[in-house]
Amino acid sequence: MNSVKCYIWVVIYELRIEKMVQGGEGMARLPDGRVCFVQGGLPGELCQVEILQNKKDFTRGRVIKITEKSVDRAEPRCPLYGKCGGCSLQHLESSAQAACSALVERENFRRIAHVELPEDFKIHTGPAWGYRNRARVVIARAKSGKVSYGFRMQKSNGIIPFANCPVLTPALNAFLKENAAKIFEESIKASKRPPRNFELDVNLFDNGAGKVSYFYKGMPAADFEKNAVSVVEIAGKKIRSDASVFFQSNLSLLPELVTAVQNAVDEGIACGEASDAWLIDLFSGVGFFAAILKDKFKKITTVERDEGCLKHADFNLSADNVSAPAEDWLAENVVDVPATLIVDPPRTGLPPTALEAIVKSSVNRLIYVSCDPVTLARDFSRFRDAGFALKKAEGFAFYPQTPHLEMLFVLSR
């Protein structure tokens, strides 16, 4: 019988990290000139890099040894760093993360939209740890009967258990320790599913005022109001939501975004580029921005396709809360006054039809809240071609220890 020997070739280069790119990887170049995106590399470092992916035009690798270390390198605080995948920037000092993100975004907009971000572009920051008030965890019971909880592994359905997550609020960590097993048993009774190999995805929300709400699929309707619904007070307004729908995950920094939006609205009305006749809030969720701004406008329209969000919007403000995709509403409604327009789309950015409808409308001032700078840069280039100019740009580091950044653009024509 013939035997076959298998060899695994490990390719390692010593590379100088030139800069950080979108997604938090370092960028270096191989001797043949190809770009290598390096997990765990910081600008200026000389590293030994193991190649993980080898493509014709680029490669990907990970740091296995640092020969020359950056002064901004930090020792990761979480023992699950590199396994969980949730906080991929823990190797960069918290105090240096905003400045690094600013450089990345300046280059992104230069490359994608061919525009320079304003000199006064600022990234607002808050607490670096213990800030995250919203999370999704998995509660599971092993064959031994022990109940544990954790996060889903990156690119896998596996579970990474944790005892204390350093980015979650203390209230969320304490709630999980005290209630995970109870919630698991509650869900078993509600669903009547066999407990063996059963895993439960649970959404958690800490309202910052002493209440943690939670939601899981199959939760009895009778328990929903008691356990899932929550109220947050921001800018003097009480906003109702629940743990099953989207809400911002960093309440400590959220007031600064609210202030930036309020300032943009006031400036637009004062200069005449917009008016107080009509506020249109697209991708409005639970009506968050509209509820805070409602006293400034004669007419308000919110547009949201998620029915769970709309129920809260009806509670949060008396307005024309429309159930529809934003692009459909824009296509079917004529905006022939200089309305104040706020858009807060998902990571995919504005649908082309929505963007086209905005351009053809009488809207002369647009407040764009983005959770993905790359799609914001793409959309901005289209608005600029249609005559809009960038008036204000701000960043918000809602997720410290990660490369994610939210941005606010104010555009006018």
Backbone hydrogen bonds in HBPLUS format (Angstrom, degrees):
<---DONOR---> <-ACCEPTOR-->    atom                        ^
c    i                          cat <-CA-CA->   ^        H-A-AA   ^      H-
h    n   atom  resd res      DA  || num        DHA   H-A  angle D-A-AA Bond
n    s   type  num  typ     dist DA aas  dist angle  dist       angle   num
A0051-ILE N   A0011-VAL O   2.94 MM  40  5.66 169.1  1.95 165.9 169.3     1
A0013-TYR N   A0049-VAL O   2.96 MM  36  5.29 157.1  2.01 145.2 149.5     2
A0049-VAL N   A0013-TYR O   2.68 MM  36  5.29 168.9  1.70 164.8 168.2     3
A0015-LEU N   A0047-CYS O   2.76 MM  32  5.43 154.1  1.83 163.3 165.3     4
A0047-CYS N   A0015-LEU O   2.84 MM  32  5.43 167.5  1.85 160.6 160.2     5
A0017-ILE N   A0045-GLU O   2.82 MM  28  5.40 166.3  1.84 162.7 166.6     6
A0044-GLY N   A0017-ILE O   2.77 MM  27  5.31 163.3  1.80 149.2 148.4     7
A0018-GLU N   A0027-MET O   2.68 MM   9  5.65 152.2  1.76 158.7 164.4     8
A0027-MET N   A0019-LYS O   2.74 MM   8  5.48 147.8  1.84 165.4 168.8     9
A0021-VAL N   A0025-GLU O   2.93 MM   4  5.74 160.3  1.97 167.9 174.0    10
A0024-GLY N   A0021-VAL O   2.98 MM   3  5.83 145.3  2.10 150.0 152.1    11
A0026-GLY N   A0038-VAL O   2.87 MM  12  4.86 165.0  1.89 148.4 143.7    12
A0038-VAL N   A0026-GLY O   2.69 MM  12  4.86 169.4  1.70 146.7 150.3    13
A0028-ALA N   A0036-CYS O   2.90 MM   8  5.14 161.8  1.93 149.0 155.1    14
A0036-CYS N   A0028-ALA O   2.79 MM   8  5.14 161.0  1.83 143.1 141.2    15
A0030-LEU N   A0034-ARG O   2.84 MM   4  5.38 161.7  1.87 158.5 162.7    16
A0033-GLY N   A0030-LEU O   2.83 MM   3  5.25 163.2  1.86 121.2 124.5    17
A0059-THR N   A0035-VAL O   2.81 MM  24  6.22 147.9  1.91 154.9 164.6    18
A0037-PHE N   A0059-THR O   2.94 MM  22  6.38 158.8  1.99 148.5 146.9    19
A0061-GLY N   A0037-PHE O   2.89 MM  24  6.20 159.1  1.94 154.4 154.6    20
A0039-GLN N   A0061-GLY O   2.86 MM  22  6.24 167.2  1.88 147.6 146.2    21
A0063-VAL N   A0039-GLN O   3.10 MM  24  6.26 159.4  2.15 169.8 166.9    22
A0045-GLU N   A0042-LEU O   3.10 MM   3  5.80 165.8  2.12 144.1 147.4    23
A0046-LEU N   A0068-GLU O   3.17 MM  22  4.88 151.3  2.26 126.1 134.8    24
A0067-THR N   A0046-LEU O   2.76 MM  21  5.36 145.4  1.88 149.2 159.9    25
A0068-GLU N   A0046-LEU O   3.13 MM  22  4.88 160.9  2.16 133.3 136.2    26
A0048-GLN N   A0065-LYS O   2.76 MM  17  5.09 168.2  1.78 152.4 156.4    27
A0064-ILE N   A0048-GLN O   2.92 MM  16  5.78 172.5  1.92 165.8 165.2    28
A0050-GLU N   A0062-ARG O   2.96 MM  12  5.47 156.9  2.02 162.5 157.7    29
A0062-ARG N   A0050-GLU O   2.98 MM  12  5.47 145.5  2.10 141.4 151.3    30
A0052-LEU N   A0060-ARG O   2.72 MM   8  5.59 158.0  1.76 140.8 148.4    31
A0053-GLN N   A0060-ARG O   3.09 MM   7  4.93 158.4  2.14 138.9 136.7    32
A0060-ARG N   A0053-GLN O   2.90 MM   7  4.93 153.4  1.97 137.7 142.0    33
A0055-LYS N   A0058-PHE O   2.91 MM   3  5.22 144.3  2.03 154.9 166.3    34
A0073-ARG N   A0070-SER O   3.20 MM   3  5.40 166.4  2.22 109.1 111.0    35
A0093-GLU N   A0072-ASP O   2.80 MM  21  5.37 168.4  1.81 166.9 168.2    36
A0074-ALA N   A0091-HIS O   2.79 MM  17  4.76 162.3  1.82 119.8 123.7    37
A0081-TYR N   A0078-CYS O   3.15 MM   3  5.46 165.0  2.17 115.3 116.7    38
A0083-LYS N   A0080-LEU O   2.88 MM   3  5.32 159.6  1.92 135.3 139.7    39
A0084-CYS N   A0080-LEU O   3.00 MM   4  5.71 166.7  2.02 159.0 161.5    40
A0089-LEU N   A0401-GLN O   2.85 MM 312  4.66 156.8  1.90 141.5 133.6    41
A0092-LEU N   A0089-LEU O   2.96 MM   3  5.55 166.6  1.97 121.8 124.9    42
A0096-ALA N   A0093-GLU O   2.92 MM   3  5.36 151.9  2.00 113.5 122.5    43
A0097-GLN N   A0094-SER O   3.26 MM   3  5.36 157.1  2.32 104.8 111.5    44
A0100-CYS N   A0096-ALA O   3.13 MM   4  6.26 155.2  2.19 148.8 156.1    45
A0101-SER N   A0097-GLN O   2.91 MM   4  6.12 157.2  1.96 148.7 155.0    46
A0102-ALA N   A0098-ALA O   2.90 MM   4  6.16 151.3  1.98 149.0 157.0    47
A0103-LEU N   A0099-ALA O   3.21 MM   4  6.51 155.2  2.28 144.1 149.0    48
A0104-VAL N   A0100-CYS O   3.10 MM   4  6.42 158.1  2.15 148.5 154.5    49
A0105-GLU N   A0101-SER O   2.91 MM   4  6.15 164.5  1.93 155.6 159.0    50
A0106-ARG N   A0102-ALA O   2.93 MM   4  6.08 156.4  1.98 148.1 154.8    51
A0107-GLU N   A0103-LEU O   3.14 MM   4  6.34 158.0  2.19 144.6 149.9    52
A0108-ASN N   A0104-VAL O   2.90 MM   4  6.18 154.5  1.96 146.2 154.4    53
A0109-PHE N   A0105-GLU O   2.99 MM   4  6.15 168.9  2.00 155.2 155.8    54
A0110-ARG N   A0106-ARG O   3.04 MM   4  6.15 146.1  2.16 138.1 148.0    55
A0111-ARG N   A0107-GLU O   2.81 MM   4  5.97 156.4  1.87 152.5 158.4    56
A0112-ILE N   A0108-ASN O   2.77 MM   4  5.83 170.5  1.78 157.0 160.2    57
A0113-ALA N   A0109-PHE O   3.05 MM   4  5.04 134.4  2.26 113.9 127.2    58
A0115-VAL N   A0109-PHE O   3.17 MM   6  5.74 167.2  2.19 125.8 129.7    59
A0121-PHE N   A0118-PRO O   3.03 MM   3  5.29 158.0  2.08 116.3 116.5    60
A0395-GLY N   A0122-LYS O   2.72 MM 273  5.93 169.4  1.73 156.9 155.4    61
A0124-HIS N   A0395-GLY O   2.74 MM 271  6.02 163.6  1.77 144.6 139.6    62
A0397-ALA N   A0124-HIS O   2.94 MM 273  6.09 175.5  1.94 170.1 170.1    63
A0130-GLY N   A0166-PRO O   2.82 MM  36  5.67 144.5  1.95 135.2 144.8    64
A0132-ARG N   A0167-VAL O   2.73 MM  35  5.71 157.1  1.78 173.0 166.1    65
A0169-THR N   A0132-ARG O   2.98 MM  37  5.51 143.6  2.11 145.5 136.5    66
A0133-ASN N   A0249-SER O   3.03 MM 116  5.27 153.4  2.10 128.1 134.6    67
A0206-ASP N   A0133-ASN O   2.72 MM  73  4.90 162.4  1.75 153.8 158.3    68
A0135-ALA N   A0204-LEU O   3.12 MM  69  5.32 156.6  2.18 136.0 140.9    69
A0204-LEU N   A0135-ALA O   2.79 MM  69  5.32 166.7  1.81 167.1 168.7    70
A0137-VAL N   A0202-VAL O   2.93 MM  65  5.42 158.4  1.98 157.3 159.6    71
A0202-VAL N   A0137-VAL O   2.82 MM  65  5.42 171.3  1.83 163.4 165.9    72
A0138-VAL N   A0150-GLY O   2.75 MM  12  5.36 163.8  1.77 158.9 163.7    73
A0150-GLY N   A0138-VAL O   2.94 MM  12  5.36 143.9  2.07 142.0 153.5    74
A0139-ILE N   A0200-LEU O   2.81 MM  61  5.09 163.9  1.83 147.0 150.5    75
A0200-LEU N   A0139-ILE O   2.80 MM  61  5.09 157.7  1.85 149.3 156.8    76
A0140-ALA N   A0148-SER O   2.91 MM   8  5.58 165.2  1.93 157.8 162.7    77
A0148-SER N   A0140-ALA O   2.88 MM   8  5.58 159.4  1.92 160.1 167.1    78
A0142-ALA N   A0146-LYS O   2.91 MM   4  5.47 160.0  1.95 158.6 157.0    79
A0145-GLY N   A0142-ALA O   2.85 MM   3  5.30 158.0  1.90 113.0 120.5    80
A0162-PHE N   A0149-TYR O   3.30 MM  13  6.77 151.9  2.38 149.6 148.8    81
A0151-PHE N   A0160-ILE O   3.04 MM   9  5.28 146.1  2.16 140.6 136.2    82
A0160-ILE N   A0151-PHE O   2.76 MM   9  5.28 168.9  1.77 162.3 166.0    83
A0153-MET N   A0158-GLY O   2.85 MM   5  5.33 156.8  1.91 138.7 140.2    84
A0156-SER N   A0153-MET O   3.29 MM   3  5.18 140.4  2.45 129.6 119.6    85
A0168-LEU N   A0165-CYS O   3.30 MM   3  5.58 142.9  2.44 106.3 115.9    86
A0172-LEU N   A0169-THR O   3.05 MM   3  5.35 122.8  2.39 105.6 119.0    87
A0173-ASN N   A0169-THR O   3.17 MM   4  6.55 165.4  2.19 159.7 163.3    88
A0174-ALA N   A0170-PRO O   2.93 MM   4  6.09 163.9  1.95 151.5 156.1    89
A0175-PHE N   A0171-ALA O   2.91 MM   4  5.97 154.5  1.97 142.1 149.7    90
A0176-LEU N   A0172-LEU O   3.03 MM   4  6.22 161.1  2.06 152.1 155.6    91
A0177-LYS N   A0173-ASN O   3.23 MM   4  6.46 163.8  2.26 148.1 152.0    92
A0178-GLU N   A0174-ALA O   3.13 MM   4  6.31 154.4  2.20 147.9 154.5    93
A0179-ASN N   A0175-PHE O   2.82 MM   4  5.76 145.7  1.93 150.8 160.2    94
A0180-ALA N   A0176-LEU O   3.02 MM   4  5.01 153.8  2.09 138.3 137.5    95
A0183-ILE N   A0179-ASN O   2.89 MM   4  6.08 163.8  1.92 163.8 167.4    96
A0184-PHE N   A0180-ALA O   3.00 MM   4  6.24 156.3  2.06 149.0 155.9    97
A0185-GLU N   A0181-ALA O   3.02 MM   4  6.28 165.5  2.04 151.1 154.1    98
A0186-GLU N   A0182-LYS O   2.89 MM   4  6.06 154.8  1.96 147.0 155.0    99
A0187-SER N   A0183-ILE O   2.93 MM   4  6.14 153.6  2.00 147.7 153.8   100
A0188-ILE N   A0184-PHE O   3.06 MM   4  6.37 150.1  2.15 147.6 155.8   101
A0189-LYS N   A0185-GLU O   3.10 MM   4  6.39 162.3  2.13 151.1 154.6   102
A0190-ALA N   A0186-GLU O   3.04 MM   4  6.26 151.3  2.12 142.7 151.2   103
A0191-SER N   A0187-SER O   2.90 MM   4  6.02 154.7  1.96 148.9 154.5   104
A0192-LYS N   A0188-ILE O   2.74 MM   4  5.43 142.0  1.88 145.4 154.7   105
A0198-PHE N   A0195-PRO O   3.17 MM   3  5.26 153.5  2.24 131.5 125.2   106
A0203-ASN N   A0215-PHE O   2.87 MM  12  5.18 166.3  1.89 158.3 160.3   107
A0215-PHE N   A0203-ASN O   2.93 MM  12  5.18 143.1  2.07 142.9 150.8   108
A0205-PHE N   A0213-SER O   2.93 MM   8  5.22 148.4  2.03 151.9 150.8   109
A0213-SER N   A0205-PHE O   2.81 MM   8  5.22 157.5  1.85 155.2 156.6   110
A0207-ASN N   A0211-LYS O   3.05 MM   4  5.81 167.6  2.06 175.0 173.8   111
A0214-TYR N   A0227-ASN O   2.75 MM  13  5.83 157.5  1.79 141.9 148.4   112
A0219-MET N   A0216-TYR O   3.06 MM   3  5.64 145.1  2.19 142.3 140.1   113
A0223-ASP N   A0220-PRO O   2.86 MM   3  5.38 142.0  2.01 112.9 123.8   114
A0224-PHE N   A0220-PRO O   3.22 MM   4  6.49 129.5  2.49 144.2 157.9   115
A0224-PHE N   A0221-ALA O   3.19 MM   3  5.11 139.3  2.36  95.8 107.2   116
A0227-ASN N   A0223-ASP O   2.81 MM   4  5.81 165.6  1.83 162.6 166.5   117
A0228-ALA N   A0224-PHE O   2.78 MM   4  5.03 155.4  1.84 139.2 146.7   118
A0243-ALA N   A0228-ALA O   2.99 MM  15  5.31 150.1  2.08 132.6 140.1   119
A0230-SER N   A0241-SER O   2.95 MM  11  5.52 168.8  1.97 139.5 140.0   120
A0241-SER N   A0230-SER O   2.92 MM  11  5.52 165.5  1.94 163.0 163.6   121
A0232-VAL N   A0239-ILE O   2.82 MM   7  5.16 166.1  1.84 147.1 148.9   122
A0239-ILE N   A0232-VAL O   2.68 MM   7  5.16 173.1  1.68 161.4 161.5   123
A0234-ILE N   A0237-LYS O   2.88 MM   3  5.38 153.5  1.95 159.6 158.2   124
A0237-LYS N   A0234-ILE O   2.87 MM   3  5.38 165.4  1.89 121.9 126.7   125
A0245-VAL N   A0242-ASP O   3.32 MM   3  6.03 164.0  2.35 121.5 124.9   126
A0253-LEU N   A0250-ASN O   3.26 MM   3  5.80 143.2  2.40 111.4 119.5   127
A0254-LEU N   A0250-ASN O   3.14 MM   4  6.23 137.6  2.33 146.2 158.6   128
A0256-GLU N   A0253-LEU O   3.02 MM   3  5.73 140.3  2.18 120.4 130.0   129
A0257-LEU N   A0254-LEU O   3.05 MM   3  5.27 122.5  2.40 105.1 119.3   130
A0258-VAL N   A0254-LEU O   3.02 MM   4  6.33 163.1  2.05 158.7 163.9   131
A0259-THR N   A0255-PRO O   2.93 MM   4  6.12 157.8  1.98 145.0 150.4   132
A0260-ALA N   A0256-GLU O   3.05 MM   4  6.23 154.4  2.11 140.2 146.9   133
A0261-VAL N   A0257-LEU O   2.97 MM   4  6.27 156.7  2.02 153.1 158.9   134
A0262-GLN N   A0258-VAL O   2.87 MM   4  6.12 165.3  1.90 154.4 158.9   135
A0263-ASN N   A0259-THR O   2.88 MM   4  6.05 160.1  1.92 150.3 155.4   136
A0264-ALA N   A0260-ALA O   3.04 MM   4  6.20 156.3  2.09 142.2 148.6   137
A0265-VAL N   A0261-VAL O   2.93 MM   4  6.19 154.8  2.00 152.6 159.3   138
A0266-ASP N   A0262-GLN O   2.96 MM   4  6.19 168.9  1.97 153.9 156.5   139
A0267-GLU N   A0263-ASN O   2.91 MM   4  6.06 163.3  1.94 152.0 156.6   140
A0268-GLY N   A0264-ALA O   3.03 MM   4  6.10 152.8  2.11 139.7 147.0   141
A0269-ILE N   A0265-VAL O   3.07 MM   4  6.34 158.7  2.11 154.3 159.1   142
A0270-ALA N   A0266-ASP O   2.93 MM   4  6.06 160.2  1.97 148.8 155.0   143
A0271-CYS N   A0267-GLU O   3.00 MM   4  6.10 153.6  2.07 146.9 152.3   144
A0274-ALA N   A0268-GLY O   3.14 MM   6  5.12 153.2  2.21 127.3 121.2   145
A0272-GLY N   A0269-ILE O   3.31 MM   3  5.21 147.1  2.43  95.8 105.2   146
A0275-SER N   A0338-PRO O   2.96 MM  63  5.93 113.1  2.42 162.2 176.6   147
A0298-LYS N   A0276-ASP O   2.96 MM  22  6.33 161.0  1.99 168.4 173.6   148
A0340-THR N   A0278-TRP O   2.92 MM  62  6.24 158.8  1.96 169.5 172.1   149
A0279-LEU N   A0299-LYS O   2.88 MM  20  6.32 158.1  1.93 152.0 157.6   150
A0301-THR N   A0279-LEU O   2.87 MM  22  6.27 159.7  1.91 167.0 173.1   151
A0280-ILE N   A0340-THR O   2.88 MM  60  6.23 166.1  1.90 167.6 171.8   152
A0342-ILE N   A0280-ILE O   2.92 MM  62  6.31 164.0  1.94 166.1 170.1   153
A0281-ASP N   A0301-THR O   2.89 MM  20  6.27 165.7  1.91 162.9 167.6   154
A0303-VAL N   A0281-ASP O   2.96 MM  22  6.30 153.7  2.03 162.9 160.1   155
A0282-LEU N   A0342-ILE O   2.88 MM  60  6.20 161.7  1.91 172.4 169.0   156
A0344-ASP N   A0282-LEU O   3.35 MM  62  6.55 146.8  2.47 140.7 148.9   157
A0283-PHE N   A0303-VAL O   2.95 MM  20  5.82 125.3  2.25 150.2 165.0   158
A0284-SER N   A0303-VAL O   3.16 MM  19  5.78 163.3  2.19 135.6 139.9   159
A0287-GLY N   A0284-SER O   2.88 MM   3  5.08 152.5  1.96 124.0 131.4   160
A0291-ALA N   A0287-GLY O   2.80 MM   4  5.76 153.9  1.87 152.6 159.5   161
A0292-ILE N   A0288-PHE O   3.26 MM   4  6.53 150.7  2.35 146.7 153.9   162
A0293-LEU N   A0289-PHE O   2.97 MM   4  6.16 148.0  2.08 149.3 158.8   163
A0294-LYS N   A0290-ALA O   2.87 MM   4  5.51 112.7  2.33 143.4 155.9   164
A0296-LYS N   A0293-LEU O   2.94 MM   3  5.74 168.6  1.95 132.8 136.6   165
A0320-ASP N   A0300-ILE O   3.15 MM  20  6.27 170.1  2.16 155.6 154.1   166
A0302-THR N   A0320-ASP O   3.06 MM  18  6.31 152.9  2.14 133.1 141.0   167
A0322-VAL N   A0302-THR O   2.73 MM  20  5.92 168.7  1.75 162.3 158.9   168
A0304-GLU N   A0322-VAL O   3.05 MM  18  6.34 167.8  2.06 169.3 170.2   169
A0324-ALA N   A0304-GLU O   3.16 MM  20  5.72 142.1  2.31 110.8 119.4   170
A0310-LEU N   A0306-ASP O   3.10 MM   4  6.41 157.0  2.16 149.6 156.5   171
A0311-LYS N   A0307-GLU O   3.21 MM   4  6.46 148.1  2.32 148.0 153.5   172
A0312-HIS N   A0309-CYS O   3.04 MM   3  5.43 125.2  2.35 105.8 119.0   173
A0313-ALA N   A0309-CYS O   2.96 MM   4  6.29 152.7  2.03 148.6 157.5   174
A0314-ASP N   A0310-LEU O   3.00 MM   4  6.23 156.7  2.06 151.9 155.5   175
A0315-PHE N   A0312-HIS O   2.93 MM   3  4.96 126.1  2.23  96.3 111.4   176
A0316-ASN N   A0312-HIS O   2.75 MM   4  6.01 150.4  1.83 153.2 163.0   177
A0317-LEU N   A0313-ALA O   3.10 MM   4  6.17 149.8  2.19 153.9 156.8   178
A0328-ASP N   A0325-PRO O   3.07 MM   3  5.37 124.9  2.38 104.6 118.3   179
A0329-TRP N   A0325-PRO O   3.12 MM   4  6.46 162.5  2.15 159.0 163.8   180
A0330-LEU N   A0326-ALA O   2.99 MM   4  6.19 164.9  2.02 154.5 158.4   181
A0331-ALA N   A0327-GLU O   3.09 MM   4  6.15 149.4  2.19 136.2 144.2   182
A0332-GLU N   A0328-ASP O   3.14 MM   4  6.31 137.4  2.33 142.6 153.0   183
A0332-GLU N   A0329-TRP O   3.17 MM   3  5.24 131.7  2.42  96.1 108.8   184
A0333-ASN N   A0329-TRP O   3.02 MM   4  6.04 120.0  2.40 145.6 159.8   185
A0362-SER N   A0335-VAL O   2.93 MM  27  5.95 157.6  1.98 160.9 165.6   186
A0339-ALA N   A0337-VAL O   2.63 MM   2  5.47 135.7  1.82 113.1  97.9   187
A0367-ILE N   A0341-LEU O   2.92 MM  26  6.19 164.9  1.94 159.7 164.8   188
A0343-VAL N   A0367-ILE O   2.95 MM  24  6.38 159.6  1.99 162.6 167.0   189
A0369-VAL N   A0343-VAL O   2.85 MM  26  6.15 173.2  1.86 171.7 172.0   190
A0349-GLY N   A0346-PRO O   2.94 MM   3  5.72 168.4  1.96 126.8 130.5   191
A0354-ALA N   A0351-PRO O   2.91 MM   3  5.28 123.8  2.24 109.6 124.2   192
A0355-LEU N   A0351-PRO O   3.07 MM   4  6.41 161.5  2.11 159.9 165.5   193
A0356-GLU N   A0352-PRO O   2.95 MM   4  6.11 161.6  1.98 149.1 154.2   194
A0357-ALA N   A0353-THR O   3.02 MM   4  6.15 152.4  2.10 139.7 146.9   195
A0358-ILE N   A0354-ALA O   3.01 MM   4  6.28 153.5  2.08 150.1 156.9   196
A0359-VAL N   A0355-LEU O   3.04 MM   4  6.30 161.4  2.08 151.1 155.9   197
A0360-LYS N   A0356-GLU O   3.06 MM   4  6.31 149.1  2.16 144.4 152.3   198
A0361-SER N   A0357-ALA O   3.10 MM   4  6.16 119.0  2.48 135.8 150.1   199
A0361-SER N   A0358-ILE O   3.15 MM   3  5.13 146.6  2.27  99.1 109.0   200
A0413-ARG N   A0364-ASN O   2.98 MM  49  5.31 140.3  2.14 144.8 148.9   201
A0366-LEU N   A0411-LEU O   2.79 MM  45  5.06 162.4  1.82 148.9 153.7   202
A0411-LEU N   A0366-LEU O   2.85 MM  45  5.06 167.5  1.87 153.0 157.2   203
A0368-TYR N   A0409-PHE O   2.86 MM  41  5.12 167.6  1.87 158.8 161.6   204
A0409-PHE N   A0368-TYR O   2.91 MM  41  5.12 162.6  1.94 147.5 153.1   205
A0370-SER N   A0407-MET O   2.79 MM  37  5.17 173.5  1.80 160.0 162.3   206
A0407-MET N   A0370-SER O   2.85 MM  37  5.17 157.2  1.91 143.9 151.6   207
A0376-LEU N   A0372-ASP O   3.07 MM   4  6.30 152.0  2.15 151.8 160.4   208
A0377-ALA N   A0373-PRO O   2.88 MM   4  6.05 155.2  1.94 144.6 150.1   209
A0378-ARG N   A0374-VAL O   3.12 MM   4  6.42 155.6  2.18 143.5 150.0   210
A0379-ASP N   A0375-THR O   2.91 MM   4  6.11 165.1  1.93 147.4 151.2   211
A0380-PHE N   A0376-LEU O   2.76 MM   4  5.91 158.7  1.81 152.6 159.3   212
A0381-SER N   A0377-ALA O   3.13 MM   4  6.30 156.5  2.19 144.8 149.6   213
A0382-ARG N   A0379-ASP O   3.08 MM   3  5.24 126.0  2.39  99.4 113.1   214
A0383-PHE N   A0379-ASP O   3.01 MM   4  6.38 156.9  2.06 152.7 159.5   215
A0384-ARG N   A0380-PHE O   2.79 MM   4  6.00 162.4  1.82 159.5 164.3   216
A0385-ASP N   A0381-SER O   3.15 MM   4  6.27 152.5  2.23 134.1 140.9   217
A0386-ALA N   A0383-PHE O   2.94 MM   3  5.02 134.0  2.16  97.2 111.0   218
A0388-PHE N   A0383-PHE O   3.03 MM   5  5.40 166.0  2.05 140.8 136.6   219
A0387-GLY N   A0384-ARG O   2.98 MM   3  5.13 163.1  2.01 110.9 113.6   220
A0389-ALA N   A0412-SER O   2.68 MM  23  5.46 161.5  1.71 156.1 159.4   221
A0412-SER N   A0389-ALA O   3.04 MM  23  5.46 153.8  2.11 145.6 153.7   222
A0391-LYS N   A0410-VAL O   2.76 MM  19  5.38 167.6  1.78 164.8 166.4   223
A0410-VAL N   A0392-LYS O   2.93 MM  18  4.99 152.0  2.01 143.4 144.5   224
A0394-GLU N   A0408-LEU O   2.99 MM  14  5.22 153.3  2.06 146.6 154.1   225
A0408-LEU N   A0394-GLU O   2.82 MM  14  5.22 157.3  1.87 152.4 156.3   226
A0396-PHE N   A0406-GLU O   2.71 MM  10  5.07 150.8  1.80 153.9 152.6   227
A0398-PHE N   A0396-PHE O   2.92 MM   2  5.64 130.8  2.16 107.5  92.6   228
A0406-GLU N   A0396-PHE O   3.12 MM  10  5.07 170.9  2.13 148.3 147.3   229
A0402-THR N   A0399-TYR O   3.15 MM   3  5.80 134.4  2.37 140.5 144.5   230
